[in-house]
Every structure is written in structure tokens, then in C-alpha cells.
Amino acid sequence: DLPPSVLVKEALMKAVNDNLFGYTPSLGIYPLREKISEFYHNKYNINISPERIAITVGTSGAFLTVYSILLNKGDQLAFSDPSYPCYKNFSYLLNIKPVFIPVGPENNYEVQVDQLETLKGIKALQISSPSNPTGNIYQEENFEKIIKYCDENNIHFISDEIYHGLCYDKKEHTALKFSDNSIVINSFSKYFCAPGLRLGWVILPEKFIRKAEIITQNVFISAPTLSQYG
């Protein structure tokens, strides 16, 4: 319920006055992809090429795109229970099988490697930290262990980092700190106070970027133009 920066509003109005109403490239305008790359360098001290960044229609568009790239009908996608309800709804939409991993006070509301070891055939794991709805931030050591386990067992690791920046007693960590194979999803909705602009991004290994472009071209064409300039 907080408004975005005054500078965002000014940029939106400038885009309107400049008649920027056409489609953009499907992966997003390059200056925005460069700005997000710069953001990761400044905030996390990580160098991410703008070429690996795809602009999406919020995180919702990112989830749909990423699941479509990584998973086929009947494949298993794991996430914690409880978790953001739309994860499983997207999996149902794409005929992907959701696998629920219970978390609670007994495991600090964090998925554990020994839980993953009991699961057979999962193709991807998605985690949010800080988490919706529990609010917990994964401990760095456990977060790194999970990512390492996924890398070693050919499981795609998807990190929903939309609540980064809204942390008050612990430090959050991007999955890209631990593995370049990690797929990171984020948005301008929360930390940047712009949920109605419907603008997010996904950072992918280079081998998936062209696939993301194809899916975006066909499903969304592009993310909202005015929002990108804002």
C-alpha cells in the first residue's frame, strides 16, 4: 500500500508524454536489464550479465516461463508446505506434479537436505527466502547445502527472492551467491512498492535465455512498456 518513488512516477509520465506505447523486445528493454545487473553488483557484489536477465510480467509471468522451460507434463516440482499458493496452481495449470515438503518449528520452517534425500524423481525445487507465508529467512549454511545438493543431483533450483530487502533482523542471501546454475526470480512489486506495474525479472543460465524469449514472445509478447521505462 506504499506508493513507488516520485522518480518512478516522473519516469512513467515522461514515457506517456514520449508516446512509448509500443511493444518492447520480449526479454525487456536493454537499459532496464543493465540496471538490474547493476543492482546485483551493488547489493550482492555479484556480476550478472544483462544477457542473462529476462523481464517478465511480474513474478507470475516468471513462474510460468520458468516452469515451462524446465518441466514437462508429469514432472515433479517440489516446494515447502506451507508456501505461496500460486506455485502449486501454476504446476496444475501446466500438468506438473507438485510435491509438498512439510516445514514447521521442528525444522525452523526450512526445507532440509535429508528431506530431499527421501524424494525420488523431483526435477526442480523452489524456495522463497524470506518466505511467504512464514516470513522466515533461510540460514545461510542450510541454504547453501540445499543448493549444492540440487546441483549434485541434477535438480533445478529456483529461488523466489521477491521479499529481499524487507528484512529486519537477519541478512538475506541470493541463491546466485552459491551457484550460477540457480534460477532467481524477483519483482518490483514489494521492495520497490510497485505491485500494479506488473513487472518482474528472472535471472537464468545462458542456455535457457532463448527459450525464455520464445515463451515470452508467444504468451505475453513483452512486459508492460510504460512499467519498464518507469
C-alpha positions as CSV (number, residue, x, y, z in Angstrom):
1,D,0.0,0.0,0.0
2,L,3.0,2.3,-0.2
3,P,3.5,4.4,-3.4
4,P,6.6,4.0,-5.5
5,S,9.3,6.6,-5.6
6,V,8.4,10.1,-7.0
7,L,11.1,9.4,-9.6
8,V,9.2,6.3,-10.8
9,K,6.1,8.4,-11.2
10,E,8.0,11.1,-13.1
11,A,9.5,8.4,-15.4
12,L,6.1,6.9,-16.1
13,M,4.7,10.3,-17.0
14,K,7.7,11.0,-19.3
15,A,7.1,7.7,-21.0
16,V,3.5,8.7,-21.6
17,N,4.4,12.1,-22.9
18,D,7.0,10.4,-25.2
19,N,4.3,8.2,-26.6
20,L,6.1,5.0,-25.6
21,F,3.1,2.7,-26.1
22,G,4.6,0.1,-28.5
23,Y,5.8,-3.4,-27.7
24,T,9.4,-3.8,-26.4
25,P,11.8,-6.7,-27.1
26,S,10.4,-9.8,-25.4
27,L,13.3,-10.0,-23.0
28,G,12.7,-6.4,-22.0
29,I,14.4,-3.1,-22.8
30,Y,18.1,-3.4,-22.5
31,P,18.7,-0.4,-20.3
32,L,16.4,-2.0,-17.6
33,R,18.3,-5.3,-17.9
34,E,21.5,-3.3,-17.4
35,K,20.1,-1.6,-14.3
36,I,19.1,-4.9,-12.7
37,S,22.6,-6.2,-13.4
38,E,24.0,-3.1,-11.7
39,F,21.6,-3.7,-8.8
40,Y,23.0,-7.2,-8.2
41,H,26.6,-5.8,-8.3
42,N,25.8,-3.0,-5.8
43,K,23.6,-5.1,-3.4
44,Y,25.1,-8.5,-3.5
45,N,28.6,-7.9,-5.1
46,I,27.7,-10.4,-7.8
47,N,28.4,-9.8,-11.5
48,I,25.4,-10.9,-13.7
49,S,25.4,-10.2,-17.4
50,P,22.3,-8.3,-18.6
51,E,22.1,-11.0,-21.2
52,R,21.0,-13.5,-18.5
53,I,18.1,-11.3,-17.3
54,A,14.6,-11.6,-18.7
55,I,12.0,-9.0,-17.8
56,T,8.6,-10.6,-17.0
57,V,5.0,-9.8,-16.3
58,G,5.6,-9.8,-12.5
59,T,6.8,-12.9,-10.8
60,S,3.7,-14.7,-12.0
61,G,5.0,-14.4,-15.6
62,A,8.4,-15.5,-14.4
63,F,7.0,-18.6,-12.7
64,L,5.0,-19.6,-15.8
65,T,8.0,-19.0,-18.0
66,V,10.5,-20.9,-15.8
67,Y,8.2,-23.9,-15.2
68,S,7.6,-24.1,-18.9
69,I,11.3,-24.1,-19.7
70,L,12.3,-26.7,-17.1
71,L,9.4,-29.1,-16.7
72,N,7.3,-31.3,-18.9
73,K,3.9,-32.8,-18.3
74,G,4.1,-35.2,-15.3
75,D,7.5,-33.9,-14.0
76,Q,7.8,-33.3,-10.2
77,L,8.3,-29.8,-8.8
78,A,8.9,-29.6,-5.0
79,F,8.3,-26.7,-2.6
80,S,7.8,-26.3,1.1
81,D,4.4,-26.7,2.7
82,P,3.2,-24.1,3.5
83,S,4.2,-21.9,0.6
84,Y,2.8,-19.3,-1.8
85,P,-0.4,-21.0,-3.1
86,C,0.2,-19.9,-6.7
87,Y,3.3,-22.2,-7.0
88,K,1.1,-25.3,-7.0
89,N,-1.6,-23.6,-9.1
90,F,0.9,-22.9,-11.9
91,S,2.0,-26.5,-11.7
92,Y,-1.6,-27.7,-12.0
93,L,-2.1,-25.4,-15.0
94,L,1.0,-27.0,-16.7
95,N,0.2,-30.6,-15.7
96,I,3.3,-30.6,-13.5
97,K,3.1,-32.7,-10.3
98,P,3.6,-30.6,-7.1
99,V,5.5,-32.3,-4.3
100,F,5.0,-30.8,-0.9
101,I,7.8,-30.8,1.7
102,P,6.4,-30.1,5.3
103,V,8.2,-27.4,7.3
104,G,7.4,-26.2,10.8
105,P,9.0,-25.2,14.1
106,E,10.8,-28.5,14.2
107,N,13.0,-27.6,11.2
108,N,12.9,-23.8,11.6
109,Y,10.4,-23.6,8.7
110,E,13.2,-24.6,6.3
111,V,13.5,-27.5,3.8
112,Q,16.3,-29.8,4.9
113,V,18.6,-31.9,2.7
114,D,17.6,-35.1,4.5
115,Q,14.0,-34.4,3.4
116,L,15.2,-34.0,-0.2
117,E,17.1,-37.3,0.0
118,T,13.8,-39.1,0.7
119,L,12.2,-37.8,-2.5
120,K,12.6,-39.7,-5.7
121,G,12.4,-38.2,-9.2
122,I,11.9,-34.5,-8.4
123,K,13.2,-32.3,-11.3
124,A,13.1,-28.9,-9.6
125,L,12.9,-27.4,-6.2
126,Q,11.5,-23.9,-5.5
127,I,12.2,-22.0,-2.3
128,S,11.3,-18.5,-1.1
129,S,13.5,-16.7,1.4
130,P,12.2,-14.6,3.1
131,S,9.3,-16.9,2.8
132,N,5.7,-16.4,2.1
133,P,3.7,-17.1,4.3
134,T,6.0,-18.0,7.2
135,G,8.3,-14.9,7.0
136,N,11.5,-16.9,7.8
137,I,14.9,-16.3,6.2
138,Y,16.8,-19.4,5.4
139,Q,20.0,-19.8,7.4
140,E,23.0,-19.3,5.1
141,E,24.6,-22.7,5.8
142,N,21.4,-24.6,5.1
143,F,20.6,-22.6,2.0
144,E,24.0,-23.4,0.6
145,K,23.6,-27.1,1.4
146,I,20.3,-27.3,-0.4
147,I,21.7,-25.6,-3.5
148,K,24.7,-27.8,-3.5
149,Y,22.5,-30.9,-3.2
150,C,20.4,-29.8,-6.1
151,D,23.5,-29.1,-8.3
152,E,24.9,-32.5,-7.5
153,N,21.7,-34.3,-8.2
154,N,20.6,-32.5,-11.4
155,I,17.7,-30.8,-9.7
156,H,16.9,-27.3,-10.9
157,F,17.0,-24.8,-8.0
158,I,14.5,-21.9,-8.3
159,S,14.8,-19.1,-5.8
160,D,11.9,-16.7,-5.3
161,E,13.5,-13.6,-3.9
162,I,10.6,-11.2,-4.1
163,Y,10.9,-10.3,-0.4
164,H,14.5,-9.4,-0.5
165,G,15.1,-6.0,1.1
166,L,12.2,-6.5,3.6
167,C,14.5,-8.0,6.2
168,Y,14.9,-6.5,9.7
169,D,16.8,-8.9,12.0
170,K,18.8,-11.2,9.6
171,K,20.5,-10.9,6.2
172,E,19.0,-12.5,3.1
173,H,21.2,-14.2,0.6
174,T,20.7,-14.6,-3.1
175,A,21.0,-18.1,-4.5
176,L,23.4,-16.8,-7.1
177,K,26.0,-16.4,-4.3
178,F,26.2,-20.2,-4.1
179,S,25.7,-21.4,-7.7
180,D,25.5,-19.9,-11.2
181,N,23.0,-22.7,-12.0
182,S,20.4,-21.2,-9.7
183,I,17.4,-19.6,-11.2
184,V,16.4,-16.4,-9.4
185,I,13.0,-14.7,-9.7
186,N,12.2,-11.2,-8.3
187,S,9.9,-8.3,-8.9
188,F,9.3,-4.6,-8.5
189,S,6.1,-5.3,-6.5
190,K,7.4,-5.5,-2.9
191,Y,10.7,-3.8,-2.2
192,F,10.1,-1.2,-4.9
193,C,6.5,-0.6,-3.9
194,A,5.0,-1.1,-7.4
195,P,2.8,-4.1,-7.5
196,G,0.4,-2.7,-10.1
197,L,3.1,-2.1,-12.6
198,R,3.2,-5.9,-13.1
199,L,6.9,-6.0,-13.7
200,G,9.4,-8.7,-12.6
201,W,12.5,-10.4,-13.8
202,V,14.2,-13.8,-13.9
203,I,18.0,-14.5,-14.0
204,L,18.7,-17.7,-15.9
205,P,21.7,-19.7,-17.0
206,E,22.6,-18.5,-20.5
207,K,21.4,-21.8,-22.1
208,F,17.8,-21.0,-21.1
209,I,17.6,-17.4,-22.2
210,R,16.5,-18.1,-25.8
211,K,13.8,-20.5,-24.5
212,A,12.5,-17.7,-22.2
213,E,12.4,-15.3,-25.1
214,I,10.4,-17.8,-27.2
215,I,7.8,-18.4,-24.4
216,T,7.5,-14.7,-23.6
217,Q,7.0,-13.8,-27.3
218,N,4.1,-16.3,-27.6
219,V,2.4,-15.9,-24.2
220,F,3.0,-12.3,-23.2
221,I,4.7,-10.6,-26.2
222,S,6.5,-8.4,-23.6
223,A,6.2,-7.0,-20.2
224,P,4.2,-3.6,-19.9
225,T,6.2,-1.0,-21.8
226,L,5.4,2.0,-19.5
227,S,6.3,0.0,-16.5
228,Q,9.7,-0.9,-17.9
229,Y,10.5,2.7,-18.5
230,G,9.3,3.7,-15.1
